[in-house]
């Protein structure tokens, strides 16, 4: 999945907490969020006003918080983990590292308990 397709899927699956998300479906929107924040919101903050930039940043954060949580849960599902593993974000450093490892780990080949493989692999091919 390319950059544009992944960002489109990110917003099309705004409230979809079921199913699975491939690594590209997770990481490309993360890059898009960094680009928007550092190349658009921060320069506006410094050029116009701190207050306006803060309000713009808050609006952006509120707009992406639900799809961001949804894609994290679908990414965890791809590695055959429950969405509740997202709560590791509350454990400083160790939890964050564990989540990054989960986000980078290749998903299970073929269907798992959360749905079909987002990459379309058939498990019988790998056995």
Backbone torsions as a table, in degrees:
resi	resn	phi	psi	omega
1	UNK	NA	129.9	-179.5
2	UNK	-84.1	177.7	-176.7
3	UNK	-56.7	-54.7	-176.3
4	UNK	-63.6	-42.6	179.2
5	UNK	-63.7	-39.4	-178.9
6	UNK	-67.6	-42.1	178.9
7	UNK	-66.7	-39.0	177.2
8	UNK	-63.6	-44.3	178.4
9	UNK	-63.5	-36.0	178.0
10	UNK	-56.5	-46.8	-178.4
11	UNK	-83.8	-29.1	177.0
12	UNK	-68.1	-30.7	178.7
13	UNK	-99.0	39.3	-173.5
14	UNK	-47.6	-46.1	-178.0
15	UNK	-120.3	23.8	-179.9
16	UNK	-89.3	102.2	-179.7
17	UNK	-98.0	1.7	178.6
18	UNK	-105.8	165.9	179.1
19	UNK	86.1	-160.6	-173.5
20	UNK	-132.2	155.0	176.4
21	UNK	-130.9	130.7	178.2
22	UNK	-70.4	169.4	178.7
23	UNK	-59.8	-42.1	-179.1
24	UNK	-66.7	-35.1	177.9
25	UNK	-66.7	-23.2	176.8
26	UNK	-89.1	-49.6	-170.0
27	UNK	-75.4	-36.6	179.5
28	UNK	-61.0	-45.6	175.9
29	UNK	-63.3	-30.6	176.1
30	UNK	-61.9	-43.6	177.2
31	UNK	-62.9	-42.0	179.0
32	UNK	-60.8	-40.2	179.1
33	UNK	-65.4	-39.5	177.4
34	UNK	-64.8	-43.5	179.4
35	UNK	-60.7	-47.6	-180.0
36	UNK	-61.2	-44.4	-177.0
37	UNK	-67.0	-48.6	-172.7
38	UNK	-87.4	-25.3	-178.5
39	UNK	-101.2	-14.2	-179.4
40	UNK	-120.0	-57.6	-173.4
41	UNK	-69.1	-47.8	-178.6
42	UNK	-63.2	-45.3	176.5
43	UNK	-60.9	-37.6	177.2
44	UNK	-63.6	-39.6	179.0
45	UNK	-59.1	-45.8	-176.7
46	UNK	-77.1	-28.0	-179.2
47	UNK	-81.5	-37.3	-174.4
48	UNK	-100.6	-79.1	179.4
49	UNK	-159.6	153.3	178.5
50	UNK	-62.9	-39.9	-178.9
51	UNK	-64.9	-47.6	179.8
52	UNK	-62.0	-42.2	178.3
53	UNK	-63.6	-38.7	178.2
54	UNK	-66.0	-41.2	178.1
55	UNK	-65.5	-42.6	178.4
56	UNK	-62.8	-42.3	178.0
57	UNK	-63.5	-41.1	178.3
58	UNK	-63.9	-44.1	178.3
59	UNK	-61.3	-44.3	178.3
60	UNK	-61.5	-45.3	179.6
61	UNK	-61.8	-43.7	179.0
62	UNK	-65.4	-32.4	-179.7
63	UNK	-71.0	-29.5	-174.8
64	UNK	-107.8	-4.7	-173.9
65	UNK	-63.1	-44.6	-178.6
66	UNK	-68.9	-48.7	177.6
67	UNK	-64.6	-28.9	177.8
68	UNK	-66.6	-43.6	177.4
69	UNK	-65.9	-40.6	-179.8
70	UNK	-61.9	-44.3	-178.3
71	UNK	-70.0	-32.2	175.9
72	UNK	-63.9	-45.4	-179.9
73	UNK	-64.3	-42.9	177.7
74	UNK	-65.1	-34.3	177.7
75	UNK	-66.6	-41.7	176.6
76	UNK	-63.3	-39.1	177.4
77	UNK	-60.9	-36.2	-179.4
78	UNK	-63.8	-29.2	177.2
79	UNK	-92.4	14.8	177.5
80	UNK	63.9	36.7	176.2
81	UNK	-117.3	148.4	177.5
82	UNK	-65.9	150.9	176.5
83	UNK	-62.8	-19.0	179.3
84	UNK	-65.1	-17.3	176.8
85	UNK	-61.7	-17.0	177.4
86	UNK	-58.0	-24.7	-179.7
87	UNK	-66.2	-10.5	174.1
88	UNK	-62.3	-18.2	177.4
89	UNK	-60.5	-22.4	-179.9
90	UNK	-80.6	-10.1	179.0
91	UNK	-99.2	106.3	-176.1
92	UNK	-57.4	144.3	175.9
93	UNK	59.5	-65.0	-176.9
94	UNK	-63.8	-45.6	178.2
95	UNK	-64.2	-40.8	180.0
96	UNK	-64.5	-42.8	178.9
97	UNK	-64.3	-43.3	179.2
98	UNK	-59.9	-43.9	179.5
99	UNK	-64.4	-41.7	177.8
100	UNK	-61.0	-39.9	176.7
101	UNK	-62.2	-44.1	178.3
102	UNK	-61.7	-42.1	-179.1
103	UNK	-65.3	-30.6	-177.9
104	UNK	-89.0	-17.5	-177.3
105	UNK	-70.6	138.0	176.4
106	UNK	-61.7	138.9	177.9
107	UNK	-69.9	165.6	178.6
108	UNK	-67.5	139.7	177.8
109	UNK	-74.6	136.0	-179.7
110	UNK	76.3	-176.0	-178.4
111	UNK	-68.5	149.7	170.7
112	UNK	-129.8	-170.5	-174.5
113	UNK	-65.7	-10.0	-179.0
114	UNK	-103.5	-3.1	176.7
115	UNK	138.0	-174.6	-178.8
116	UNK	-72.0	160.0	178.4
117	UNK	-63.4	125.6	-179.3
118	UNK	-66.2	-18.4	177.8
119	UNK	-91.4	-3.1	175.9
120	UNK	79.4	17.2	178.1
121	UNK	-72.8	141.2	175.6
122	UNK	-98.2	125.8	-176.5
123	UNK	-60.3	-29.4	-177.8
124	UNK	-67.1	-23.8	179.1
125	UNK	-68.5	-30.3	-174.8
126	UNK	-93.0	-4.0	-178.9
127	UNK	-97.1	NA	NA
